[in-house]
């Protein structure tokens, strides 16, 4: 009986720790995007969402740095993205507001730089984001 209890306790402890570990992941924080096709730069807040990660559009700025209002502020940009180890993240969905398409994201973290890539069939797009805060 004791042999059955230990694995159950370990599993329960891991289940409780997994969201905490995700919250401490180096991808968590606020990131600045490259300018999009409308020359807007966004700030994206990446958070732990359970044992995965999601990103929400916090704010947007024109090329002079002036904050602008868009209907996308506050919306989720991606969700259900998981850590694959070694600074790589993937899975889930990534919404591209300019064309209203969902793609599967691939992200690679290197220090304070996050390379974000998504493909819709044969068409792919990518950006390099920079960390603003943790």
ROSE-4610 file (N, C-alpha, C; in Angstrom, 1 decimal, always signed):
// ROSE-4610
residu = [X/X/X/X/X/X/X/X/X/X/X/X/X/X/X/X/X/X/X/X/X/X/X/X/X/X/X/X/X/X/X/X/X/X/X/X/X/X/X/X/X/X/X/X/X/X/X/X/X/X/X/X/X/X/X/X/X/X/X/X/X/X/X/X/X/X/X/X/X/X/X/X/X/X/X/X/X/X/X/X/X/X/X/X/X/X/X/X/X/X/X/X/X/X/X/X/X/X/X/X/X/X/X/X/X/X/X/X/X/X/X/X/X/X/X/X/X/X/X/X/X/X/X/X/X/X/X/X/X/X/X/X/X/X/X/X/X/X/X/X/X/X/X/X/X/X/X/X/X/X/X/X/X/X/X/X/X/X/X/X/X/X/X/X/X/X/X/X/X/X/X/X/X/X/X/X/X/X/X/X/X/X/X/X/X/X/X/X/X/X/X/X/X/X/X/X/X/X/X/X/X/X/X/X/X/X/X/X/X/X/X/X/X/X/X/X/X/X/X/X/X/X/X/X/X/X/X/X/X/X/X/X/X/X/X/X/X/X/X/X/X/X/X/X/X/X/X/X/X/X/X/X/X/X/X/X/X/X/X/X/X/X/X/X/X/X/X/X/X/X/X/X/X/X/X/X/X/X/X/X/X/X/X/X/X/X/X/X/X/X/X/X/X/X/X/X/X/X/X/X/X/X/X/X/X/X/X/X/X/X/X/X/X/X/X/X/X/X/X/X/X/X/X/X/X/X/X/X/X/X/X/X/X/X/X/X/X/X/X/X/X/X/X/X/X/X/X/X/X/X/X/X/X/X/X/X/X/X/X/X/X/X/X/X/X/X/X/X/X/X/X/X/X/X/X/X/X/X/X/X/X/X/X/X/X/X/X/X/X/X/X/X/X/X/X/X/X/X/X/X/X/X]
num = [1/1/1/2/2/2/3/3/3/4/4/4/5/5/5/6/6/6/7/7/7/8/8/8/9/9/9/10/10/10/11/11/11/12/12/12/13/13/13/14/14/14/15/15/15/16/16/16/17/17/17/18/18/18/19/19/19/20/20/20/21/21/21/22/22/22/23/23/23/24/24/24/25/25/25/26/26/26/27/27/27/28/28/28/29/29/29/30/30/30/31/31/31/32/32/32/33/33/33/34/34/34/35/35/35/36/36/36/37/37/37/38/38/38/39/39/39/40/40/40/41/41/41/42/42/42/43/43/43/44/44/44/45/45/45/46/46/46/47/47/47/48/48/48/49/49/49/50/50/50/51/51/51/52/52/52/53/53/53/54/54/54/55/55/55/56/56/56/57/57/57/58/58/58/59/59/59/60/60/60/61/61/61/62/62/62/63/63/63/64/64/64/65/65/65/66/66/66/67/67/67/68/68/68/69/69/69/70/70/70/71/71/71/72/72/72/73/73/73/74/74/74/75/75/75/76/76/76/77/77/77/78/78/78/79/79/79/80/80/80/81/81/81/82/82/82/83/83/83/84/84/84/85/85/85/86/86/86/87/87/87/88/88/88/89/89/89/90/90/90/91/91/91/92/92/92/93/93/93/94/94/94/95/95/95/96/96/96/97/97/97/98/98/98/99/99/99/100/100/100/101/101/101/102/102/102/103/103/103/104/104/104/105/105/105/106/106/106/107/107/107/108/108/108/109/109/109/110/110/110/111/111/111/112/112/112/113/113/113/114/114/114/115/115/115/116/116/116/117/117/117/118/118/118/119/119/119/120/120/120/121/121/121/122/122/122/123/123/123/124/124/124/125/125/125/126/126/126/127/127/127/128/128/128/129/129/129/130/130/130/131/131/131/132/132/132/133/133/133/134/134/134]
x = [+0.8/+0.0/+0.9/+2.0/+2.8/+3.5/+3.8/+4.4/+3.4/+2.1/+1.2/+1.0/+1.1/+0.9/+2.0/+3.2/+4.3/+4.2/+4.0/+3.9/+2.7/+1.6/+0.4/+0.8/+1.5/+1.9/+2.9/+3.8/+4.7/+4.0/+3.0/+2.2/+1.4/+0.8/+0.1/+0.9/+2.1/+3.1/+3.5/+3.8/+4.2/+3.0/+1.8/+0.6/+0.5/+0.8/+0.7/+1.8/+3.0/+4.2/+4.2/+3.7/+3.8/+3.4/+2.2/+1.9/+2.9/+3.4/+4.4/+5.7/+6.1/+7.3/+7.1/+5.9/+5.6/+5.7/+5.2/+5.2/+6.6/+7.5/+8.9/+9.7/+9.1/+9.8/+10.4/+11.5/+12.1/+11.3/+10.4/+9.6/+8.6/+8.2/+7.2/+7.7/+6.9/+7.3/+6.6/+7.1/+6.5/+7.5/+7.0/+7.9/+7.4/+8.4/+8.2/+8.3/+7.3/+7.3/+8.1/+8.4/+8.8/+7.6/+7.8/+6.7/+6.0/+4.6/+3.8/+3.7/+2.8/+2.6/+2.0/+1.4/+0.8/+1.8/+3.0/+4.1/+3.8/+3.0/+2.7/+3.5/+4.0/+4.8/+3.9/+3.8/+3.0/+3.8/+3.2/+3.8/+2.9/+3.5/+2.8/+3.2/+2.2/+2.5/+2.3/+3.4/+3.4/+3.3/+2.3/+2.0/+1.9/+2.0/+1.7/+0.2/-0.4/-1.8/-1.9/-2.0/-1.9/-0.5/-0.3/+1.1/+1.6/+0.9/+1.3/+1.5/+1.6/+1.8/+0.8/+0.5/-0.4/+0.2/-0.2/+0.3/-0.9/-0.9/-2.0/-1.4/-2.1/-1.7/-2.0/-0.9/-1.1/-1.3/-0.5/-0.6/+0.1/-0.2/+0.4/+0.9/+1.9/+2.6/+2.9/+2.8/+3.1/+4.6/+5.1/+6.6/+7.3/+6.6/+7.2/+7.2/+6.5/+6.5/+5.3/+4.3/+3.1/+2.1/+1.6/+0.6/-0.6/-1.1/-2.3/-3.3/-4.6/-5.6/-6.0/-6.1/-6.6/-7.6/-8.5/-9.4/-8.8/-7.5/-6.8/-6.2/-6.1/-5.6/-6.4/-5.8/-6.5/-6.8/-6.7/-7.0/-5.8/-6.1/-5.1/-4.5/-3.2/-2.4/-2.1/-1.8/-1.5/-1.9/-2.1/-2.5/-2.1/-2.0/-1.7/-0.3/+0.6/+2.0/+2.8/+3.5/+4.2/+5.7/+6.4/+7.9/+8.3/+9.2/+9.8/+11.2/+11.7/+13.0/+14.1/+15.2/+16.3/+15.9/+15.0/+14.6/+13.6/+13.1/+12.1/+10.7/+9.7/+8.3/+7.5/+6.4/+5.6/+4.2/+3.5/+2.1/+1.2/+0.0/-1.0/-1.4/-1.9/-2.4/-1.9/-1.6/-1.1/-2.0/-2.7/-3.6/-2.9/-3.0/-2.3/-3.4/-3.5/-4.6/-4.8/-3.6/-3.7/-4.4/-4.4/-5.1/-6.1/-6.3/-7.3/-7.2/-6.0/-5.6/-5.0/-5.3/-4.6/-3.5/-2.3/-1.2/-0.6/+0.2/+0.9/+2.2/+2.4/+3.7/+4.9/+6.0/+7.3/+8.1/+8.5/+9.3/+10.6/+11.6/+12.9/+13.4/+13.7/+14.2/+15.7/+16.4/+17.8/+18.1/+18.2/+18.4/+17.2/+17.3/+16.2/+15.7/+15.9/+15.3/+14.5/+13.3/+12.4/+12.0/+12.5/+12.2/+10.8/+9.9/+8.5/+8.2/+7.7/+7.5/+6.2/+5.4/+4.2/+3.9/+3.3/+3.1/+1.6/+1.1/-0.2/+0.0/+0.0/+0.4/+1.8/+2.0/+3.4/+3.8/+2.9/+3.2/+3.6/+4.8/+5.3/+5.7/+5.6/+6.0/+6.8/+7.6/+8.4/+8.8/+9.0/+9.5/+10.5/+11.3/+12.1/+11.6/+11.2/+10.8/+11.9/+11.8/+12.8/+12.1/+12.8/+12.2/+12.1/+11.0/+10.9/+11.0/+10.4/+10.4/+10.1/+10.4/+10.1/+8.9]
y = [-1.2/+0.0/+1.3/+1.2/+2.4/+2.7/+1.7/+1.8/+2.6/+2.4/+3.1/+4.5/+4.8/+6.2/+7.1/+6.7/+7.6/+8.1/+7.3/+7.8/+8.8/+8.5/+9.4/+10.7/+10.7/+12.0/+12.8/+12.1/+12.7/+13.4/+12.6/+13.1/+14.3/+14.3/+15.4/+16.7/+16.5/+17.6/+18.2/+17.4/+17.9/+18.6/+18.1/+18.8/+20.2/+20.3/+21.6/+22.5/+22.0/+22.8/+23.2/+22.5/+22.8/+24.2/+24.7/+26.1/+27.1/+26.8/+27.7/+27.7/+26.5/+26.5/+27.2/+27.1/+27.9/+29.4/+29.8/+31.2/+31.8/+30.9/+31.4/+31.2/+30.7/+30.5/+31.8/+31.7/+32.9/+33.6/+33.0/+33.6/+34.6/+34.4/+35.3/+36.7/+37.7/+39.1/+39.9/+41.1/+42.0/+42.1/+42.0/+42.0/+43.0/+43.6/+44.6/+44.0/+44.1/+43.5/+44.4/+43.9/+44.7/+45.5/+46.5/+47.2/+46.2/+46.3/+45.5/+46.2/+45.7/+46.3/+47.7/+48.0/+49.4/+50.3/+49.8/+50.4/+50.6/+49.7/+49.8/+48.8/+49.2/+48.3/+48.0/+46.8/+46.4/+45.9/+46.0/+45.4/+44.2/+43.0/+41.8/+41.2/+41.0/+40.4/+38.9/+38.1/+36.7/+36.2/+35.4/+34.9/+33.4/+32.8/+31.3/+31.2/+30.3/+30.0/+28.5/+28.2/+26.8/+26.4/+25.2/+24.8/+25.2/+26.0/+26.5/+28.1/+28.7/+30.2/+30.8/+32.1/+32.8/+34.2/+34.9/+36.3/+37.2/+38.4/+39.3/+40.7/+41.3/+42.6/+43.7/+44.3/+45.3/+46.7/+47.1/+48.4/+48.4/+49.6/+49.7/+51.2/+51.3/+52.6/+52.8/+54.1/+54.4/+54.5/+54.8/+54.8/+55.9/+57.0/+58.1/+57.7/+56.6/+56.2/+56.6/+57.3/+57.7/+56.5/+56.4/+55.3/+55.5/+54.5/+54.5/+53.5/+53.7/+52.8/+52.0/+50.7/+49.8/+48.8/+48.2/+47.3/+46.0/+45.8/+44.5/+44.6/+45.8/+45.9/+45.1/+44.3/+43.5/+42.1/+41.9/+40.5/+39.6/+38.3/+37.3/+37.2/+37.2/+37.0/+35.5/+34.8/+33.4/+32.7/+31.4/+30.6/+29.2/+28.4/+27.0/+26.7/+27.6/+27.4/+26.8/+25.7/+24.9/+25.0/+24.8/+24.8/+23.5/+23.5/+22.3/+22.0/+22.9/+22.8/+23.5/+23.8/+24.5/+25.8/+26.6/+27.9/+27.8/+26.7/+26.5/+26.3/+27.0/+26.9/+26.7/+26.0/+25.7/+25.1/+24.7/+24.2/+25.4/+25.1/+26.1/+26.8/+28.0/+28.9/+30.3/+30.9/+32.3/+33.0/+34.1/+34.9/+36.0/+36.1/+37.2/+38.2/+39.3/+40.3/+40.9/+41.2/+41.9/+41.1/+39.7/+38.9/+38.0/+38.1/+37.4/+35.9/+35.4/+34.0/+33.4/+32.2/+31.5/+30.6/+30.6/+29.7/+29.0/+28.0/+27.3/+28.1/+28.6/+29.3/+28.5/+29.0/+28.4/+29.6/+29.5/+30.6/+30.0/+30.9/+30.5/+31.7/+31.4/+32.4/+32.4/+33.5/+33.6/+34.9/+34.8/+35.9/+36.8/+38.1/+39.0/+39.2/+38.2/+38.2/+37.0/+37.2/+36.1/+36.1/+35.0/+34.9/+34.2/+34.8/+34.3/+34.0/+32.8/+32.4/+31.6/+31.9/+31.1/+30.9/+29.8/+29.4/+29.1/+29.5/+29.1/+28.4/+27.1/+26.3/+26.7/+27.2/+27.5/+28.9/+29.7/+31.1/+31.3/+31.8/+32.0/+33.4/+33.8/+35.1/+35.0/+36.0/+35.9/+37.3/+37.5/+38.7/+38.3/+39.3/+39.2/+40.2/+39.7/+40.6/+40.8/+42.0/+42.2/+42.4/+41.9/+42.0/+43.4/+43.8/+45.1/+44.9/+43.9/+43.6/+42.2/+41.7/+40.3/+40.4]
z = [+0.0/+0.0/+0.0/+0.8/+0.9/-0.5/-1.2/-2.6/-3.5/-3.3/-4.2/-3.8/-2.5/-2.0/-2.4/-2.4/-2.8/-4.2/-5.2/-6.6/-6.7/-6.0/-6.0/-5.4/-4.3/-3.7/-4.6/-5.2/-6.1/-7.3/-7.9/-9.0/-8.6/-7.4/-6.9/-6.7/-6.1/-5.9/-7.2/-8.2/-9.6/-10.2/-10.1/-10.6/-10.0/-8.7/-8.1/-8.4/-8.7/-9.0/-10.4/-11.3/-12.8/-13.1/-12.7/-13.0/-12.4/-11.2/-10.6/-11.4/-11.9/-12.7/-14.0/-14.6/-15.8/-15.5/-14.4/-14.1/-13.9/-13.6/-13.4/-14.7/-15.7/-17.0/-17.6/-18.2/-18.7/-19.9/-20.5/-21.5/-20.9/-19.7/-19.0/-18.9/-19.3/-19.2/-20.3/-20.4/-21.5/-22.6/-23.8/-25.0/-26.0/-26.7/-27.7/-29.1/-29.9/-31.3/-32.2/-33.4/-34.5/-35.1/-35.8/-36.5/-37.4/-37.4/-38.3/-39.7/-40.5/-41.8/-41.8/-40.6/-40.4/-39.7/-39.5/-38.7/-37.3/-36.7/-35.3/-34.5/-33.4/-32.5/-31.3/-30.9/-29.8/-28.6/-27.4/-26.2/-25.9/-25.8/-25.6/-24.2/-23.4/-22.0/-22.1/-21.9/-21.9/-20.4/-20.2/-18.9/-18.9/-17.7/-17.6/-17.6/-18.3/-18.4/-18.1/-16.8/-16.4/-16.6/-17.3/-17.5/-18.9/-19.6/-20.9/-20.8/-21.9/-22.0/-22.9/-22.6/-23.5/-23.6/-24.6/-24.8/-25.1/-24.5/-24.7/-25.1/-26.0/-26.5/-25.5/-24.9/-23.8/-24.4/-25.4/-25.9/-27.3/-28.0/-29.3/-29.5/-30.4/-30.5/-32.0/-32.4/-33.8/-33.9/-35.1/-35.3/-34.6/-34.1/-33.3/-31.8/-31.5/-30.1/-29.3/-30.0/-29.4/-29.3/-28.1/-27.9/-28.7/-29.3/-30.2/-29.6/-29.9/-29.5/-30.8/-30.6/-31.6/-31.0/-31.8/-31.3/-30.7/-31.0/-30.6/-29.2/-28.7/-27.3/-26.3/-25.5/-24.6/-25.1/-26.4/-26.9/-26.8/-26.7/-26.7/-28.1/-28.1/-29.4/-29.6/-28.5/-28.6/-27.3/-27.4/-26.2/-26.4/-25.3/-25.3/-25.8/-25.8/-26.2/-25.1/-25.4/-24.4/-24.6/-23.5/-23.5/-24.1/-25.0/-25.6/-25.1/-24.2/-23.6/-24.5/-23.9/-24.7/-25.3/-24.6/-25.2/-26.3/-26.6/-27.7/-27.1/-27.8/-27.4/-28.7/-28.5/-29.7/-29.3/-30.3/-30.1/-29.9/-29.6/-29.4/-30.7/-30.5/-31.6/-31.4/-32.6/-32.6/-33.6/-33.2/-34.0/-34.7/-36.0/-36.7/-37.0/-36.3/-36.4/-37.8/-38.4/-39.8/-40.8/-40.7/-41.7/-41.1/-39.8/-39.0/-39.3/-39.1/-39.3/-38.1/-37.7/-36.6/-37.2/-36.7/-37.1/-35.9/-36.1/-35.0/-34.8/-33.6/-33.4/-33.1/-33.5/-33.0/-32.5/-31.3/-30.6/-30.1/-30.2/-29.7/-28.9/-27.6/-26.7/-26.6/-26.7/-26.6/-25.8/-24.5/-23.6/-23.6/-24.0/-24.0/-25.4/-26.3/-27.6/-27.8/-28.4/-28.7/-30.2/-30.9/-32.3/-32.4/-33.0/-33.2/-34.6/-34.9/-36.3/-36.3/-37.4/-37.6/-39.1/-39.4/-40.8/-41.0/-42.1/-42.6/-44.0/-44.0/-45.1/-45.6/-46.8/-47.2/-46.9/-46.4/-46.1/-44.7/-44.4/-43.1/-42.8/-41.6/-41.1/-39.9/-39.6/-38.4/-37.9/-36.6/-36.0/-34.9/-34.6/-33.4/-32.4/-31.2/-30.1/-29.1/-28.4/-27.4/-26.0/-25.0/-23.7/-23.2/-22.6/-21.9/-20.4/-19.9/-18.4/-18.1/-16.9/-16.5/-15.7]
